[in-house]
Amino acid sequence: MSQAPSILVNGIYLNLVEPLWQVIPSSGVLLIADWVLPEGSSPSQGKLVDLTMLLMTGGRERTESEWKALLNRGGFAVKRADIQEALVVAEPFEPTL
């Protein structure tokens, strides 16, 4: 059985996010149910999941600042990244050139 590609690899992830930016209205919201790792070396269950993903699929989990940078490149601004709820909330924005 072949393994599905990880959407957490930056290039593939952006291939999924950018088309969403084109179809979500300016008043819309993008909800991502995924771990948000705490910054630094504080303990977190998400860090164990991160290690498991890295070893099994080559994927990884992200901190709030990493989510912001990644989604920003896809045309979204992170409004909330909740470590406890494993939820990222982002809104589309019109990129400036």
C-alpha positions as CSV (number, residue, x, y, z in Angstrom):
1,M,0.0,0.0,0.0
2,S,1.5,3.4,-0.9
3,Q,1.6,6.1,1.7
4,A,-0.3,9.4,1.1
5,P,2.0,12.4,0.7
6,S,2.3,14.5,3.8
7,I,0.5,17.8,3.5
8,L,2.9,19.2,6.0
9,V,5.7,19.5,3.6
10,N,5.9,23.1,2.7
11,G,5.7,22.9,-1.1
12,I,2.8,20.4,-1.0
13,Y,1.1,22.3,1.8
14,L,1.2,25.6,-0.2
15,N,-0.2,23.8,-3.2
16,L,-3.2,23.1,-1.1
17,V,-3.5,26.5,0.6
18,E,-3.1,28.8,-2.3
19,P,-6.2,27.5,-4.2
20,L,-8.2,28.0,-1.0
21,W,-7.2,31.6,-1.0
22,Q,-8.8,32.0,-4.4
23,V,-12.2,30.5,-3.4
24,I,-12.6,31.6,0.2
25,P,-14.4,35.0,0.3
26,S,-12.7,37.9,2.0
27,S,-15.0,37.5,5.0
28,G,-14.3,33.7,5.1
29,V,-12.1,31.8,7.6
30,L,-9.7,28.9,7.1
31,L,-9.7,26.4,10.0
32,I,-6.8,24.0,10.4
33,A,-7.2,21.2,13.0
34,D,-3.5,20.5,13.7
35,W,-1.0,20.7,16.5
36,V,0.5,24.1,17.4
37,L,3.7,23.5,19.2
38,P,4.8,25.8,22.0
39,E,7.9,27.9,21.3
40,G,11.2,26.9,23.0
41,S,11.8,23.8,25.1
42,S,8.7,23.6,27.2
43,P,7.1,20.1,27.3
44,S,4.2,19.3,25.0
45,Q,2.3,16.3,23.8
46,G,2.5,17.9,20.4
47,K,6.2,17.5,20.4
48,L,5.9,13.7,20.8
49,V,3.5,13.8,17.8
50,D,6.0,15.9,15.9
51,L,8.8,13.3,16.6
52,T,6.5,10.5,15.5
53,M,5.5,12.3,12.3
54,L,9.1,13.0,11.5
55,L,10.2,9.4,11.9
56,M,7.2,7.8,10.2
57,T,6.3,10.2,7.3
58,G,8.9,12.9,7.1
59,G,6.3,15.4,8.1
60,R,6.4,17.8,11.1
61,E,4.3,19.9,13.4
62,R,4.7,23.7,13.7
63,T,4.9,26.5,16.2
64,E,2.6,29.5,16.0
65,S,5.3,31.6,14.3
66,E,5.9,28.8,11.7
67,W,2.2,28.6,11.0
68,K,2.1,32.4,10.5
69,A,5.0,32.4,8.1
70,L,3.7,29.5,6.1
71,L,0.1,30.7,5.8
72,N,1.2,34.2,5.1
73,R,3.0,32.9,2.0
74,G,-0.3,31.3,1.0
75,G,-2.3,34.6,1.4
76,F,-3.7,34.0,4.9
77,A,-3.2,35.8,8.2
78,V,-3.3,33.7,11.3
79,K,-5.8,35.2,13.8
80,R,-5.5,32.5,16.4
81,A,-3.2,29.5,17.0
82,D,-4.4,27.5,20.0
83,I,-2.0,25.1,21.5
84,Q,-4.6,23.4,23.8
85,E,-7.2,23.0,21.1
86,A,-4.8,22.1,18.3
87,L,-6.5,24.7,16.1
88,V,-5.2,27.4,13.7
89,V,-7.7,30.1,12.5
90,A,-6.7,32.2,9.6
91,E,-8.3,34.8,7.3
92,P,-7.5,35.6,3.7
93,F,-5.9,38.9,2.9
94,E,-5.0,40.6,-0.4
95,P,-1.3,40.3,-0.8
96,T,0.6,43.5,-1.7
97,L,3.1,43.5,-4.5
